């Protein structure tokens, strides 16, 4: 009886994780579609784009890789570039690590491998209200994000011949807009007004600094990710 109750609870957590990830779906679709379009324009085939989404599974890294492949960069060069672009995942994983102390190494590896900027931000929002961030919940969110990204990039590659200027449709701002919304949501879920003001102020400062070294869209994402991470309650 107890075992059945635990199984039902874990299933409920998994479904809740999937539901909580739904608000980010439209952002994934738009930016994933744009990533597919750009990657196809760089000369990659639909199969290659699908394989990148399956094994690399990182929008910024896939765009960097596509551009470097188009410019005939060396394989080691592409790998090193992807490594540095994805270094932020070490910080995100470290921020969430206290919530997964009881899990096995394999489970934690799975969570880290499938975690994205968006699912990290969702976990940050959940953490602001002192709610438990369970393995099943995290995997529910991660799997929805993973499948959605794969489908979006493949569709973008397939329909790329019909789209000549994806920026005209605002697709390039879809991801930054989603992060702004997630940061606001995390602030609303935290009753500590002083902390909210401090974190948002720090996020604004980080944006001002980063915008001098990277595109404004990327600067918004970096600032929002750090801000959302600052909202997490240990």
Buried (B, 14 or more C-beta within 10 A) or exposed (E): EEEEEEEEEBEEBBEBBBEBBEBBBEBBBBBBBBBBBBBBBBEBEBEBBBEBBEEBBBBBBBBBBBBBBBEEBEEEEBEEBBEEBBEBBEEBBEBBEEBBEEBEEEBBEBBBEBBBBBBBBBBBBBBBEEEEBBBBBBBBBBBBBBEBBBBBBBBBBBEBEEBEEBEEEEBBBBBBBBBBBBBBBBBEBBEEEEBBEEBBEBBEEBBEEBBEEEEEBBBBBBBBBBBBBBBBBE
